[in-house]
Amino acid sequence: MDNMLSILFKSPSDILEELGERAKTARLVLGWTRKTLAMKSGIPEPTIKRFELTGQIGTAALLHIALALDMVEGLESLFAPKPLNSMAEVTAKTRKRGHL
């Protein structure tokens, strides 16, 4: 939970950089080179390097890297519906499209 609280106070670029750093740390803990991760994930080595240095990566490549590193556990909570906090939220009609 501490990581979740700390992420609230970071800029998007800081969050991306931290994700890249975490992926690099996970790779190094396994004793893998970028080349090894590239072979196991199917993602080109230059893409992995860019991700580790800047956090910049496409979502499909991110998923492939997370799978290769066995780090997908937290992804199920990404974009999951938030719990309802009041009876008004429970009884409110849900829109099928967004609104302002």
N, CA, C and O atoms as CSV, one atom per row, in Angstrom:
chain,resi,resn,atom,element,x,y,z
A,1,MET,N,N,0.822,-1.197,0.000
A,1,MET,CA,C,0.000,0.000,0.000
A,1,MET,C,C,0.865,1.260,0.000
A,1,MET,O,O,0.449,2.287,-0.538
A,2,ASP,N,N,2.043,1.203,0.584
A,2,ASP,CA,C,2.923,2.366,0.593
A,2,ASP,C,C,3.277,2.805,-0.813
A,2,ASP,O,O,3.342,4.002,-1.093
A,3,ASN,N,N,3.511,1.832,-1.713
A,3,ASN,CA,C,3.824,2.173,-3.098
A,3,ASN,C,C,2.657,2.887,-3.750
A,3,ASN,O,O,2.856,3.811,-4.539
A,4,MET,N,N,1.414,2.458,-3.422
A,4,MET,CA,C,0.241,3.079,-4.005
A,4,MET,C,C,0.118,4.529,-3.541
A,4,MET,O,O,-0.196,5.411,-4.341
A,5,LEU,N,N,0.359,4.778,-2.269
A,5,LEU,CA,C,0.278,6.145,-1.767
A,5,LEU,C,C,1.356,7.024,-2.385
A,5,LEU,O,O,1.094,8.175,-2.735
A,6,SER,N,N,2.553,6.497,-2.521
A,6,SER,CA,C,3.630,7.307,-3.065
A,6,SER,C,C,3.411,7.637,-4.536
A,6,SER,O,O,3.854,8.684,-5.006
A,7,ILE,N,N,2.740,6.767,-5.257
A,7,ILE,CA,C,2.518,6.996,-6.685
A,7,ILE,C,C,1.538,8.158,-6.916
A,7,ILE,O,O,1.568,8.798,-7.967
A,8,LEU,N,N,0.682,8.423,-5.940
A,8,LEU,CA,C,-0.298,9.501,-6.075
A,8,LEU,C,C,0.352,10.874,-6.173
A,8,LEU,O,O,-0.252,11.810,-6.697
A,9,PHE,N,N,1.560,11.000,-5.681
A,9,PHE,CA,C,2.228,12.297,-5.626
A,9,PHE,C,C,3.311,12.450,-6.693
A,9,PHE,O,O,4.121,13.375,-6.629
A,10,LYS,N,N,3.327,11.562,-7.653
A,10,LYS,CA,C,4.339,11.604,-8.708
A,10,LYS,C,C,3.724,12.042,-10.030
A,10,LYS,O,O,2.528,11.872,-10.268
A,11,SER,N,N,4.563,12.603,-10.873
A,11,SER,CA,C,4.127,12.986,-12.212
A,11,SER,C,C,4.049,11.726,-13.078
A,11,SER,O,O,4.681,10.719,-12.759
A,12,PRO,N,N,3.283,11.774,-14.167
A,12,PRO,CA,C,3.232,10.616,-15.062
A,12,PRO,C,C,4.605,10.171,-15.550
A,12,PRO,O,O,4.864,8.971,-15.636
A,13,SER,N,N,5.497,11.117,-15.871
A,13,SER,CA,C,6.831,10.724,-16.344
A,13,SER,C,C,7.633,10.054,-15.230
A,13,SER,O,O,8.400,9.128,-15.492
A,14,ASP,N,N,7.462,10.515,-13.992
A,14,ASP,CA,C,8.146,9.878,-12.860
A,14,ASP,C,C,7.641,8.453,-12.638
A,14,ASP,O,O,8.420,7.553,-12.325
A,15,ILE,N,N,6.346,8.258,-12.799
A,15,ILE,CA,C,5.755,6.929,-12.642
A,15,ILE,C,C,6.294,5.991,-13.720
A,15,ILE,O,O,6.655,4.850,-13.429
A,16,LEU,N,N,6.348,6.469,-14.962
A,16,LEU,CA,C,6.880,5.655,-16.051
A,16,LEU,C,C,8.333,5.273,-15.795
A,16,LEU,O,O,8.717,4.118,-15.977
A,17,GLU,N,N,9.132,6.234,-15.377
A,17,GLU,CA,C,10.541,5.947,-15.089
A,17,GLU,C,C,10.670,4.910,-13.979
A,17,GLU,O,O,11.519,4.021,-14.051
A,18,GLU,N,N,9.834,5.023,-12.958
A,18,GLU,CA,C,9.883,4.059,-11.858
A,18,GLU,C,C,9.499,2.657,-12.332
A,18,GLU,O,O,10.102,1.675,-11.901
A,19,LEU,N,N,8.507,2.555,-13.213
A,19,LEU,CA,C,8.135,1.251,-13.760
A,19,LEU,C,C,9.295,0.634,-14.533
A,19,LEU,O,O,9.562,-0.561,-14.412
A,20,GLY,N,N,9.976,1.444,-15.321
A,20,GLY,CA,C,11.133,0.956,-16.055
A,20,GLY,C,C,12.228,0.480,-15.121
A,20,GLY,O,O,12.849,-0.557,-15.355
A,21,GLU,N,N,12.464,1.241,-14.062
A,21,GLU,CA,C,13.482,0.857,-13.076
A,21,GLU,C,C,13.105,-0.445,-12.373
A,21,GLU,O,O,13.959,-1.301,-12.139
A,22,ARG,N,N,11.827,-0.589,-12.041
A,22,ARG,CA,C,11.369,-1.824,-11.389
A,22,ARG,C,C,11.552,-3.027,-12.307
A,22,ARG,O,O,11.968,-4.096,-11.861
A,23,ALA,N,N,11.245,-2.852,-13.579
A,23,ALA,CA,C,11.420,-3.950,-14.538
A,23,ALA,C,C,12.897,-4.320,-14.646
A,23,ALA,O,O,13.244,-5.500,-14.698
A,24,LYS,N,N,13.756,-3.318,-14.678
A,24,LYS,CA,C,15.193,-3.585,-14.749
A,24,LYS,C,C,15.656,-4.347,-13.512
A,24,LYS,O,O,16.416,-5.309,-13.621
A,25,THR,N,N,15.203,-3.920,-12.344
A,25,THR,CA,C,15.566,-4.602,-11.100
A,25,THR,C,C,15.096,-6.048,-11.123
A,25,THR,O,O,15.844,-6.946,-10.735
A,26,ALA,N,N,13.869,-6.286,-11.572
A,26,ALA,CA,C,13.338,-7.650,-11.647
A,26,ALA,C,C,14.171,-8.501,-12.593
A,26,ALA,O,O,14.444,-9.669,-12.312
A,27,ARG,N,N,14.574,-7.915,-13.715
A,27,ARG,CA,C,15.409,-8.627,-14.681
A,27,ARG,C,C,16.753,-8.984,-14.065
A,27,ARG,O,O,17.229,-10.110,-14.213
A,28,LEU,N,N,17.362,-8.032,-13.379
A,28,LEU,CA,C,18.668,-8.265,-12.781
A,28,LEU,C,C,18.620,-9.272,-11.634
A,28,LEU,O,O,19.567,-10.035,-11.438
A,29,VAL,N,N,17.525,-9.280,-10.877
A,29,VAL,CA,C,17.362,-10.273,-9.812
A,29,VAL,C,C,17.374,-11.683,-10.399
A,29,VAL,O,O,17.891,-12.618,-9.788
A,30,LEU,N,N,16.799,-11.820,-11.588
A,30,LEU,CA,C,16.797,-13.118,-12.269
A,30,LEU,C,C,18.156,-13.436,-12.893
A,30,LEU,O,O,18.400,-14.559,-13.334
A,31,GLY,N,N,19.027,-12.444,-12.924
A,31,GLY,CA,C,20.346,-12.641,-13.534
A,31,GLY,C,C,20.309,-12.615,-15.047
A,31,GLY,O,O,21.189,-13.165,-15.710
A,32,TRP,N,N,19.278,-11.966,-15.597
A,32,TRP,CA,C,19.101,-11.917,-17.048
A,32,TRP,C,C,19.731,-10.652,-17.627
A,32,TRP,O,O,19.747,-9.599,-16.990
A,33,THR,N,N,20.242,-10.778,-18.831
A,33,THR,CA,C,20.649,-9.618,-19.614
A,33,THR,C,C,19.416,-9.103,-20.355
A,33,THR,O,O,18.376,-9.761,-20.371
A,34,ARG,N,N,19.536,-7.947,-20.957
A,34,ARG,CA,C,18.433,-7.455,-21.795
A,34,ARG,C,C,18.188,-8.414,-22.960
A,34,ARG,O,O,17.050,-8.618,-23.382
A,35,LYS,N,N,19.265,-8.994,-23.468
A,35,LYS,CA,C,19.143,-9.945,-24.574
A,35,LYS,C,C,18.322,-11.165,-24.148
A,35,LYS,O,O,17.486,-11.651,-24.910
A,36,THR,N,N,18.563,-11.655,-22.935
A,36,THR,CA,C,17.802,-12.793,-22.424
A,36,THR,C,C,16.321,-12.435,-22.309
A,36,THR,O,O,15.456,-13.201,-22.734
A,37,LEU,N,N,16.037,-11.268,-21.733
A,37,LEU,CA,C,14.640,-10.836,-21.604
A,37,LEU,C,C,14.008,-10.660,-22.979
A,37,LEU,O,O,12.838,-10.989,-23.169
A,38,ALA,N,N,14.759,-10.152,-23.921
A,38,ALA,CA,C,14.241,-9.984,-25.282
A,38,ALA,C,C,13.854,-11.339,-25.876
A,38,ALA,O,O,12.801,-11.467,-26.500
A,39,MET,N,N,14.696,-12.338,-25.685
A,39,MET,CA,C,14.389,-13.674,-26.218
A,39,MET,C,C,13.170,-14.272,-25.512
A,39,MET,O,O,12.325,-14.883,-26.166
A,40,LYS,N,N,13.066,-14.109,-24.200
A,40,LYS,CA,C,11.975,-14.712,-23.448
A,40,LYS,C,C,10.641,-13.985,-23.641
A,40,LYS,O,O,9.577,-14.596,-23.547
A,41,SER,N,N,10.703,-12.686,-23.908
A,41,SER,CA,C,9.478,-11.895,-24.041
A,41,SER,C,C,9.047,-11.686,-25.488
A,41,SER,O,O,7.879,-11.403,-25.757
A,42,GLY,N,N,9.990,-11.825,-26.422
A,42,GLY,CA,C,9.679,-11.534,-27.818
A,42,GLY,C,C,9.701,-10.047,-28.128
A,42,GLY,O,O,9.259,-9.629,-29.198
A,43,ILE,N,N,10.206,-9.254,-27.210
A,43,ILE,CA,C,10.282,-7.805,-27.384
A,43,ILE,C,C,11.718,-7.440,-27.751
A,43,ILE,O,O,12.649,-7.911,-27.098
A,44,PRO,N,N,11.921,-6.614,-28.776
A,44,PRO,CA,C,13.287,-6.269,-29.187
A,44,PRO,C,C,14.095,-5.629,-28.052
A,44,PRO,O,O,13.568,-4.858,-27.249
A,45,GLU,N,N,15.373,-5.967,-28.009
A,45,GLU,CA,C,16.274,-5.454,-26.975
A,45,GLU,C,C,16.289,-3.925,-26.897
A,45,GLU,O,O,16.286,-3.388,-25.789
A,46,PRO,N,N,16.306,-3.192,-28.030
A,46,PRO,CA,C,16.279,-1.724,-27.925
A,46,PRO,C,C,15.004,-1.193,-27.248
A,46,PRO,O,O,15.036,-0.170,-26.564
A,47,THR,N,N,13.888,-1.899,-27.447
A,47,THR,CA,C,12.637,-1.493,-26.799
A,47,THR,C,C,12.747,-1.690,-25.290
A,47,THR,O,O,12.281,-0.858,-24.512
A,48,ILE,N,N,13.363,-2.791,-24.887
A,48,ILE,CA,C,13.559,-3.053,-23.462
A,48,ILE,C,C,14.483,-1.996,-22.857
A,48,ILE,O,O,14.229,-1.504,-21.757
A,49,LYS,N,N,15.533,-1.655,-23.557
A,49,LYS,CA,C,16.460,-0.627,-23.074
A,49,LYS,C,C,15.728,0.702,-22.897
A,49,LYS,O,O,15.863,1.355,-21.862
A,50,ARG,N,N,14.953,1.102,-23.905
A,50,ARG,CA,C,14.201,2.365,-23.826
A,50,ARG,C,C,13.239,2.334,-22.643
A,50,ARG,O,O,13.113,3.318,-21.913
A,51,PHE,N,N,12.562,1.204,-22.456
A,51,PHE,CA,C,11.624,1.066,-21.339
A,51,PHE,C,C,12.349,1.201,-20.001
A,51,PHE,O,O,11.889,1.925,-19.118
A,52,GLU,N,N,13.469,0.514,-19.846
A,52,GLU,CA,C,14.190,0.567,-18.577
A,52,GLU,C,C,14.740,1.962,-18.276
A,52,GLU,O,O,14.838,2.351,-17.112
A,53,LEU,N,N,15.094,2.704,-19.305
A,53,LEU,CA,C,15.670,4.031,-19.101
A,53,LEU,C,C,14.628,5.141,-18.971
A,53,LEU,O,O,14.828,6.102,-18.228
A,54,THR,N,N,13.515,5.006,-19.696
A,54,THR,CA,C,12.539,6.099,-19.735
A,54,THR,C,C,11.143,5.709,-19.268
A,54,THR,O,O,10.340,6.574,-18.919
A,55,GLY,N,N,10.852,4.412,-19.258
A,55,GLY,CA,C,9.504,3.959,-18.933
A,55,GLY,C,C,8.584,3.956,-20.145
A,55,GLY,O,O,7.436,3.524,-20.044
A,56,GLN,N,N,9.064,4.425,-21.282
A,56,GLN,CA,C,8.253,4.505,-22.489
A,56,GLN,C,C,8.149,3.139,-23.141
A,56,GLN,O,O,9.161,2.529,-23.486
A,57,ILE,N,N,6.903,2.650,-23.313
A,57,ILE,CA,C,6.676,1.343,-23.935
A,57,ILE,C,C,5.199,1.212,-24.270
A,57,ILE,O,O,4.353,1.822,-23.617
A,58,GLY,N,N,4.892,0.423,-25.282
A,58,GLY,CA,C,3.505,0.144,-25.620
A,58,GLY,C,C,2.908,-0.863,-24.636
A,58,GLY,O,O,3.638,-1.609,-23.984
A,59,THR,N,N,1.608,-0.878,-24.535
A,59,THR,CA,C,0.966,-1.755,-23.550
A,59,THR,C,C,1.164,-3.234,-23.872
A,59,THR,O,O,1.341,-4.035,-22.954
A,60,ALA,N,N,1.139,-3.615,-25.136
A,60,ALA,CA,C,1.334,-5.026,-25.481
A,60,ALA,C,C,2.748,-5.469,-25.111
A,60,ALA,O,O,2.938,-6.561,-24.575
A,61,ALA,N,N,3.734,-4.625,-25.397
A,61,ALA,CA,C,5.119,-4.954,-25.038
A,61,ALA,C,C,5.278,-5.019,-23.530
A,61,ALA,O,O,5.974,-5.895,-23.016
A,62,LEU,N,N,4.640,-4.101,-22.817
A,62,LEU,CA,C,4.685,-4.116,-21.354
A,62,LEU,C,C,4.142,-5.439,-20.820
A,62,LEU,O,O,4.730,-6.037,-19.919
A,63,LEU,N,N,3.034,-5.889,-21.370
A,63,LEU,CA,C,2.443,-7.147,-20.938
A,63,LEU,C,C,3.372,-8.325,-21.211
A,63,LEU,O,O,3.514,-9.210,-20.367
A,64,HIS,N,N,4.002,-8.345,-22.376
A,64,HIS,CA,C,4.930,-9.435,-22.708
A,64,HIS,C,C,6.127,-9.459,-21.754
A,64,HIS,O,O,6.576,-10.527,-21.339
A,65,ILE,N,N,6.632,-8.282,-21.415
A,65,ILE,CA,C,7.754,-8.209,-20.476
A,65,ILE,C,C,7.310,-8.653,-19.089
A,65,ILE,O,O,8.016,-9.409,-18.423
A,66,ALA,N,N,6.147,-8.190,-18.654
A,66,ALA,CA,C,5.632,-8.591,-17.335
A,66,ALA,C,C,5.429,-10.101,-17.260
A,66,ALA,O,O,5.735,-10.719,-16.240
A,67,LEU,N,N,4.917,-10.696,-18.332
A,67,LEU,CA,C,4.739,-12.150,-18.360
A,67,LEU,C,C,6.080,-12.870,-18.278
A,67,LEU,O,O,6.223,-13.839,-17.532
A,68,ALA,N,N,7.058,-12.402,-19.039
A,68,ALA,CA,C,8.379,-13.036,-19.036
A,68,ALA,C,C,9.031,-12.942,-17.669
A,68,ALA,O,O,9.723,-13.869,-17.247
A,69,LEU,N,N,8.817,-11.831,-16.971
A,69,LEU,CA,C,9.405,-11.626,-15.649
A,69,LEU,C,C,8.542,-12.215,-14.532
A,69,LEU,O,O,8.906,-12.137,-13.358
A,70,ASP,N,N,7.396,-12.805,-14.896
A,70,ASP,CA,C,6.445,-13.350,-13.921
A,70,ASP,C,C,6.001,-12.262,-12.944
A,70,ASP,O,O,6.013,-12.452,-11.728
A,71,MET,N,N,5.605,-11.110,-13.509
A,71,MET,CA,C,5.220,-9.955,-12.705
A,71,MET,C,C,3.825,-9.426,-13.064
A,71,MET,O,O,3.581,-8.224,-12.956
A,72,VAL,N,N,2.914,-10.298,-13.485
A,72,VAL,CA,C,1.591,-9.835,-13.913
A,72,VAL,C,C,0.569,-9.791,-12.782
A,72,VAL,O,O,-0.570,-9.372,-12.987
A,73,GLU,N,N,0.966,-10.216,-11.607
A,73,GLU,CA,C,0.023,-10.350,-10.509
A,73,GLU,C,C,-0.803,-9.093,-10.219
A,73,GLU,O,O,-2.002,-9.205,-9.962
A,74,GLY,N,N,-0.210,-7.923,-10.253
A,74,GLY,CA,C,-0.927,-6.699,-9.919
A,74,GLY,C,C,-1.781,-6.124,-11.036
A,74,GLY,O,O,-2.547,-5.189,-10.804
A,75,LEU,N,N,-1.663,-6.665,-12.244
A,75,LEU,CA,C,-2.378,-6.078,-13.378
A,75,LEU,C,C,-3.893,-6.230,-13.296
A,75,LEU,O,O,-4.622,-5.434,-13.889
A,76,GLU,N,N,-4.384,-7.249,-12.565
A,76,GLU,CA,C,-5.828,-7.440,-12.510
A,76,GLU,C,C,-6.532,-6.278,-11.809
A,76,GLU,O,O,-7.732,-6.083,-12.001
A,77,SER,N,N,-5.815,-5.512,-11.010
A,77,SER,CA,C,-6.437,-4.377,-10.331
A,77,SER,C,C,-6.413,-3.096,-11.169
A,77,SER,O,O,-7.093,-2.124,-10.838
A,78,LEU,N,N,-5.641,-3.093,-12.242
A,78,LEU,CA,C,-5.583,-1.914,-13.104
A,78,LEU,C,C,-6.909,-1.741,-13.838
A,78,LEU,O,O,-7.355,-2.651,-14.536
A,79,PHE,N,N,-7.531,-0.596,-13.687
A,79,PHE,CA,C,-8.825,-0.255,-14.288
A,79,PHE,C,C,-9.982,-1.108,-13.761
A,79,PHE,O,O,-11.043,-1.144,-14.384
A,80,ALA,N,N,-9.803,-1.787,-12.638
A,80,ALA,CA,C,-10.899,-2.546,-12.036
A,80,ALA,C,C,-11.919,-1.555,-11.467
A,80,ALA,O,O,-11.547,-0.464,-11.033
A,81,PRO,N,N,-13.199,-1.928,-11.467
A,81,PRO,CA,C,-14.204,-1.015,-10.909
A,81,PRO,C,C,-13.899,-0.703,-9.448
A,81,PRO,O,O,-13.491,-1.575,-8.681
A,82,LYS,N,N,-14.102,0.545,-9.087
A,82,LYS,CA,C,-13.892,0.952,-7.698
A,82,LYS,C,C,-15.085,0.497,-6.864
A,82,LYS,O,O,-16.203,0.437,-7.374
A,83,PRO,N,N,-14.865,0.175,-5.584
A,83,PRO,CA,C,-15.979,-0.236,-4.725
A,83,PRO,C,C,-16.947,0.923,-4.512
A,83,PRO,O,O,-16.549,2.088,-4.482
A,84,LEU,N,N,-18.213,0.585,-4.366
A,84,LEU,CA,C,-19.229,1.605,-4.139
A,84,LEU,C,C,-19.164,2.046,-2.684
A,84,LEU,O,O,-18.941,1.233,-1.787
A,85,ASN,N,N,-19.365,3.357,-2.455
A,85,ASN,CA,C,-19.225,3.913,-1.109
A,85,ASN,C,C,-20.539,4.342,-0.479
A,85,ASN,O,O,-20.591,4.590,0.726
A,86,SER,N,N,-21.599,4.434,-1.270
A,86,SER,CA,C,-22.861,4.911,-0.706
A,86,SER,C,C,-24.035,4.204,-1.374
A,86,SER,O,O,-23.891,3.609,-2.442
A,87,MET,N,N,-25.189,4.277,-0.735
A,87,MET,CA,C,-26.408,3.693,-1.293
A,87,MET,C,C,-26.789,4.416,-2.589
A,87,MET,O,O,-27.333,3.797,-3.504
A,88,ALA,N,N,-26.508,5.710,-2.671
A,88,ALA,CA,C,-26.810,6.473,-3.886
A,88,ALA,C,C,-26.016,5.915,-5.069
A,88,ALA,O,O,-26.536,5.844,-6.183
A,89,GLU,N,N,-24.781,5.525,-4.843
A,89,GLU,CA,C,-23.971,4.948,-5.912
A,89,GLU,C,C,-24.507,3.583,-6.327
A,89,GLU,O,O,-24.431,3.215,-7.500
A,90,VAL,N,N,-25.050,2.830,-5.370
A,90,VAL,CA,C,-25.588,1.501,-5.670
A,90,VAL,C,C,-26.837,1.610,-6.528
A,90,VAL,O,O,-27.024,0.822,-7.455
A,91,THR,N,N,-27.687,2.574,-6.231
A,91,THR,CA,C,-28.970,2.691,-6.928
A,91,THR,C,C,-28.897,3.569,-8.178
A,91,THR,O,O,-29.843,3.584,-8.965
A,92,ALA,N,N,-27.816,4.288,-8.375
A,92,ALA,CA,C,-27.681,5.171,-9.538
A,92,ALA,C,C,-27.627,4.345,-10.818
A,92,ALA,O,O,-27.037,3.266,-10.865
A,93,LYS,N,N,-28.261,4.888,-11.849
A,93,LYS,CA,C,-28.193,4.238,-13.158
A,93,LYS,C,C,-26.808,4.441,-13.742
A,93,LYS,O,O,-26.230,5.521,-13.629
A,94,THR,N,N,-26.284,3.408,-14.360
A,94,THR,CA,C,-24.975,3.519,-14.998
A,94,THR,C,C,-25.146,3.872,-16.460
A,94,THR,O,O,-25.962,3.285,-17.170
A,95,ARG,N,N,-24.364,4.836,-16.893
A,95,ARG,CA,C,-24.395,5.248,-18.297
A,95,ARG,C,C,-23.530,4.310,-19.104
A,95,ARG,O,O,-22.511,3.802,-18.635
A,96,LYS,N,N,-23.963,4.096,-20.328
A,96,LYS,CA,C,-23.194,3.267,-21.244
A,96,LYS,C,C,-22.118,4.085,-21.960
A,96,LYS,O,O,-21.169,3.524,-22.508
A,97,ARG,N,N,-22.271,5.417,-21.952
A,97,ARG,CA,C,-21.301,6.308,-22.560
A,97,ARG,C,C,-20.861,7.337,-21.532
A,97,ARG,O,O,-21.544,7.558,-20.532
A,98,GLY,N,N,-19.729,7.958,-21.779
A,98,GLY,CA,C,-19.208,8.961,-20.863
A,98,GLY,C,C,-20.020,10.256,-20.912
A,98,GLY,O,O,-20.859,10.454,-21.791
A,99,HIS,N,N,-19.752,11.107,-19.970
A,99,HIS,CA,C,-20.387,12.423,-19.916
A,99,HIS,C,C,-19.445,13.416,-19.261
A,99,HIS,O,O,-18.472,13.029,-18.614
A,100,LEU,N,N,-19.735,14.688,-19.430
A,100,LEU,CA,C,-18.912,15.735,-18.825
A,100,LEU,C,C,-19.435,16.120,-17.489
A,100,LEU,O,O,-18.865,16.991,-16.831
